[in-house]
Amino acid sequence: MVKMIALYKHPEDLDAFTQHYFGRHLELNGKTPGLIRTEVSKFFDLRGGTPEHYLMCEMYFENLDTLKASFKTPESQAAGADLQSFAGGLVSFSFAEVVAG
């Protein structure tokens, strides 16, 4: 299994970001062919400070070929365009192979 990890910095307008992300973007992203599951985590700091990132989204796929093929689909492209429209400067991506769990 492989996953795409999206890390989000803190947005200036937290309410607008959160409303769009959970109200629109996750719905679009969920239509991506080959996507097995999505897990979204909100960061916190045990010392009460502000963590470096606001959210992390992990999107799981059966294998690398499925992940790559998903990028070419209209559904994935629509989710990507939506993401750029409200979080383009806030997000960075990493990719990983799940080796335990």
N, C-alpha and C positions, 0 to 999 in steps of 0.2 A: 504494500500500500504506500502511496505517496501523498504529500499534501502541499498545498500552496498556502503560505502564511502571509497575511496582510497586517502590517503594523501601522497604527494610526497615531499621529501626534495629536496633541490637544487642539481642538478647533477654537477659533475666536468666538463663534456663536455656538455654544454647546447645545442649546435647545434646538436650533435649526438643524444642526448636524445630526443629532440624535433622532429627531423626528424623521428626517429624510432617510437616514441609514436603516432604522428599524421599521419605518413605515413603507418605504419604497424599495430601497436597494436590496435588502435581503430577499424580498419577493422575486425581484428580477434575477438575482444571483442563483436562487433556488431552482430556476428553470434550466440551468446549465446541464446539457446532456453529459452523463458519466459521473456527475457529482454524487457521491455516496452520502455524505453528511457534511454539515457545517456546524462549527462550534465557535461562538463568540465569547470572549473573555474581557472583562473590564479590569484594568490594573488598579492597584492601591499600594500605598506605602505604609509599612508597619510602624514607621516613626511619625506618621501623620503629615508628611510632606506631600509634594506633588510628584507622582511617578513620571518617568521620561515619556511614556506613551499612555494614550487614553484607552484604546481598544486593540485587541488582537483577534483576527478572524482566521480560523484554520479550515480549509476546504479540502476534503479527503476524496481521493480517486483510487481506483483499483491498481493502476500502474501508470508508469510514465507515458506510455503511448496514449492511454485514455486522457490523461491530463493535457498532453499536447494537442490531441484531436479536439478537445473541448474548446480550445482557444479559437478554432476556426469556425465555430458554430455561430449563427445569428444571435442565439440566446446569450452566449458569452460575450459577444461583441456589444450587445445592447447593455449588458451589465457593466462592461468596461467603460462605455461612453457615459453611462449614468454616473459611475464613480468619478470620472474625470470632471464632470460638471459640478460636483460639490466637494470633492476631497482630493483633487489632483495633486496639490502641493503638500498634502498631509500624510500620504500613504507611501509605504515602501514594501517590497515583496521579497520573500525568500521561498525556497523550495527544499523539501526534505523527504527522505525515505524513512518510513516508520520501521524501526528495527526491533522494538519491544513494545509490549502492551497489548 
